[in-house]
Amino acid sequence: MLGGSDRPGRQWQEPQRLLSVMRGGIGRIKDFHRVQLRHLPELGVDGGLVDHLTLIFAHLLDNAARYSPPTEPVVVSGRRCPTASASRSRTPARA
């Protein structure tokens, strides 16, 4: 399940910035120092989804760091789409 369960954890009453949620995900991975945040849109994340999205971002970033060359950065950027928001992680392919 990606979100919306009654899982215990910190709950925010107010929306949180996407940048803060992404930083939370970065802080949960071993190779956090390789992650470079570029442009992210100014968006709010529903407080009830913050923990879930933080965990999802952590898993995605961990995979990006794990399956890319260890000397290369993991670059994260995002943009606002007409009906949603998208984030992208870019890493060079391993040889």
Backbone as CSV, one residue per row, in Angstrom:
resi,resn,N_x,N_y,N_z,CA_x,CA_y,CA_z,C_x,C_y,C_z
1,MET,0.846,-1.168,0.000,0.000,0.000,0.000,0.892,1.232,0.000
2,LEU,0.613,2.176,-0.833,1.444,3.359,-0.950,1.069,4.465,0.011
3,GLY,-0.124,4.500,0.476,-0.482,5.574,1.390,-1.900,5.429,1.882
4,GLY,-2.207,6.184,2.914,-3.564,6.238,3.406,-3.910,5.245,4.491
5,SER,-2.970,4.412,4.912,-3.299,3.449,5.967,-3.213,4.132,7.323
6,ASP,-3.637,3.431,8.345,-3.572,3.961,9.700,-2.280,3.533,10.381
7,ARG,-1.218,3.483,9.628,0.084,3.085,10.139,0.567,4.095,11.175
8,PRO,1.057,3.611,12.310,1.550,4.559,13.304,2.801,5.270,12.803
9,GLY,3.028,6.445,13.277,4.175,7.250,12.870,3.818,8.707,13.059
10,ARG,4.740,9.540,12.741,4.491,10.964,12.905,3.432,11.421,11.920
11,GLN,2.500,12.196,12.397,1.435,12.730,11.556,1.501,14.252,11.583
12,TRP,1.414,14.850,10.445,1.407,16.298,10.335,-0.017,16.752,10.057
13,GLN,-0.400,17.810,10.701,-1.738,18.364,10.499,-1.781,19.257,9.264
14,GLU,-0.665,19.896,8.970,-0.575,20.819,7.844,0.222,20.183,6.708
15,PRO,-0.038,20.603,5.481,0.781,20.120,4.365,2.257,20.483,4.586
16,GLN,3.129,19.616,4.124,4.570,19.825,4.230,5.150,20.051,2.834
17,ARG,6.220,20.807,2.765,6.840,21.089,1.475,7.421,19.818,0.869
18,LEU,7.276,19.680,-0.448,7.847,18.538,-1.161,9.347,18.461,-0.913
19,LEU,10.015,19.590,-0.887,11.457,19.622,-0.628,11.783,18.972,0.718
20,SER,11.010,19.239,1.735,11.239,18.646,3.059,11.016,17.144,3.044
21,VAL,10.001,16.716,2.327,9.711,15.279,2.224,10.848,14.571,1.500
22,MET,11.329,15.169,0.417,12.442,14.578,-0.337,13.702,14.525,0.522
23,ARG,13.977,15.575,1.276,15.139,15.578,2.166,15.022,14.483,3.226
24,GLY,13.807,14.237,3.700,13.597,13.150,4.649,13.960,11.804,4.049
25,GLY,13.603,11.603,2.783,13.953,10.360,2.092,15.456,10.224,1.899
26,ILE,16.095,11.332,1.550,17.548,11.323,1.360,18.242,10.937,2.665
27,GLY,17.759,11.462,3.761,18.378,11.195,5.054,18.282,9.753,5.511
28,ARG,17.458,8.971,4.860,17.280,7.566,5.263,18.163,6.598,4.491
29,ILE,18.949,7.086,3.537,19.748,6.144,2.755,21.227,6.246,3.114
30,LYS,21.935,5.160,2.905,23.358,5.067,3.241,24.189,6.079,2.450
31,ASP,23.934,6.205,1.167,24.732,7.077,0.296,24.098,8.453,0.120
32,PHE,23.549,8.996,1.197,22.867,10.293,1.128,23.767,11.395,0.569
33,HIS,25.070,11.280,0.808,26.004,12.313,0.363,26.122,12.396,-1.159
34,ARG,25.673,11.373,-1.875,25.736,11.378,-3.344,24.524,12.050,-3.989
35,VAL,23.487,12.286,-3.218,22.248,12.828,-3.783,22.352,14.347,-3.917
36,GLN,22.040,14.828,-5.103,22.017,16.261,-5.391,20.592,16.651,-5.764
37,LEU,20.010,17.543,-4.978,18.674,18.044,-5.295,18.797,19.227,-6.227
38,ARG,18.105,19.153,-7.326,18.063,20.285,-8.250,16.706,20.943,-8.080
39,HIS,16.106,21.355,-9.111,14.836,22.077,-9.037,13.694,21.148,-8.625
40,LEU,12.953,21.562,-7.609,11.710,20.895,-7.226,10.633,21.973,-7.155
41,PRO,9.434,21.665,-7.622,8.370,22.670,-7.559,7.953,22.940,-6.110
42,GLU,7.462,24.126,-5.877,6.943,24.492,-4.548,5.554,23.866,-4.413
43,LEU,5.517,22.691,-3.840,4.259,21.964,-3.652,4.133,21.530,-2.208
44,GLY,2.905,21.419,-1.754,2.632,20.888,-0.435,2.196,19.441,-0.529
45,VAL,2.630,18.640,0.419,2.252,17.233,0.502,1.298,17.098,1.681
46,ASP,0.169,16.466,1.459,-0.806,16.235,2.522,-0.104,15.609,3.723
47,GLY,-0.342,16.158,4.900,0.326,15.708,6.107,0.208,14.214,6.368
48,GLY,-0.924,13.616,6.020,-1.121,12.187,6.237,-0.309,11.308,5.308
49,LEU,0.256,11.885,4.252,1.031,11.108,3.285,2.530,11.307,3.421
50,VAL,2.949,12.197,4.291,4.370,12.536,4.392,5.228,11.315,4.704
51,ASP,4.875,10.535,5.718,5.677,9.352,6.069,5.761,8.367,4.914
52,HIS,4.658,8.148,4.241,4.628,7.192,3.137,5.510,7.654,1.976
53,LEU,5.379,8.925,1.609,6.183,9.437,0.502,7.660,9.493,0.853
54,THR,7.967,9.806,2.098,9.368,9.803,2.530,9.967,8.421,2.338
55,LEU,9.243,7.395,2.736,9.720,6.021,2.584,9.844,5.626,1.119
56,ILE,8.884,6.014,0.298,8.944,5.709,-1.136,10.152,6.381,-1.772
57,PHE,10.357,7.674,-1.462,11.524,8.370,-2.005,12.810,7.711,-1.532
58,ALA,12.866,7.293,-0.277,14.064,6.626,0.240,14.363,5.355,-0.545
59,HIS,13.341,4.566,-0.834,13.549,3.328,-1.603,14.031,3.632,-3.017
60,LEU,13.415,4.610,-3.665,13.823,4.974,-5.024,15.261,5.504,-5.055
61,LEU,15.591,6.355,-4.110,16.937,6.917,-4.070,17.976,5.862,-3.718
62,ASP,17.630,4.952,-2.822,18.547,3.877,-2.477,18.831,3.009,-3.697
63,ASN,17.796,2.688,-4.465,18.003,1.911,-5.691,18.866,2.667,-6.686
64,ALA,18.614,3.962,-6.840,19.405,4.759,-7.774,20.873,4.772,-7.358
65,ALA,21.130,4.921,-6.072,22.516,4.944,-5.592,23.165,3.569,-5.692
66,ARG,22.405,2.547,-5.388,22.952,1.186,-5.381,23.310,0.694,-6.779
67,TYR,22.511,1.049,-7.783,22.700,0.522,-9.131,23.322,1.530,-10.089
68,SER,24.043,2.475,-9.551,24.778,3.424,-10.384,26.247,3.386,-9.953
69,PRO,27.127,3.902,-10.802,28.547,3.905,-10.412,28.738,4.651,-9.092
70,PRO,29.520,4.092,-8.179,29.654,4.671,-6.843,30.299,6.055,-6.807
71,THR,30.941,6.466,-7.873,31.574,7.788,-7.891,30.686,8.859,-8.513
72,GLU,29.549,8.462,-9.041,28.648,9.399,-9.713,27.553,9.879,-8.763
73,PRO,27.102,11.122,-8.942,26.009,11.617,-8.099,24.656,11.075,-8.556
74,VAL,23.709,11.093,-7.657,22.309,10.813,-7.969,21.624,12.178,-7.995
75,VAL,21.169,12.576,-9.166,20.595,13.909,-9.335,19.077,13.794,-9.341
76,VAL,18.426,14.573,-8.491,16.971,14.542,-8.372,16.419,15.906,-8.765
77,SER,15.428,15.871,-9.640,14.733,17.107,-10.015,13.255,16.781,-10.173
78,GLY,12.456,17.785,-10.242,11.024,17.572,-10.400,10.410,18.726,-11.161
79,ARG,9.227,18.493,-11.645,8.502,19.555,-12.322,7.020,19.349,-12.113
80,ARG,6.319,20.425,-12.214,4.869,20.374,-12.064,4.262,19.973,-13.409
81,CYS,3.375,18.997,-13.358,2.644,18.559,-14.551,1.237,19.153,-14.468
82,PRO,0.507,19.182,-15.586,-0.829,19.789,-15.546,-1.752,19.217,-14.470
83,THR,-1.681,17.923,-14.217,-2.597,17.316,-13.247,-1.886,16.693,-12.052
84,ALA,-0.556,16.767,-12.009,0.190,16.116,-10.925,1.586,16.712,-10.849
85,SER,2.415,16.072,-10.075,3.824,16.454,-9.982,4.653,15.220,-10.275
86,ALA,5.803,15.424,-10.886,6.683,14.306,-11.212,8.071,14.622,-10.701
87,SER,8.745,13.620,-10.162,10.145,13.808,-9.801,10.952,12.784,-10.567
88,ARG,12.203,13.127,-10.790,13.050,12.271,-11.607,14.403,12.158,-10.944
89,SER,14.937,10.952,-10.970,16.274,10.704,-10.463,17.121,10.287,-11.654
90,ARG,18.284,10.919,-11.800,19.132,10.614,-12.957,20.466,10.134,-12.453
91,THR,20.859,8.949,-12.923,22.175,8.407,-12.610,22.744,7.797,-13.876
92,PRO,24.044,7.839,-14.063,24.624,7.192,-15.226,24.526,5.678,-15.098
93,ALA,24.444,5.008,-16.213,24.370,3.546,-16.206,25.713,2.962,-15.797
94,ARG,25.657,1.827,-15.143,26.895,1.132,-14.789,27.449,0.445,-16.008
95,ALA,28.751,0.465,-16.130,29.393,-0.202,-17.259,29.542,-1.677,-16.985
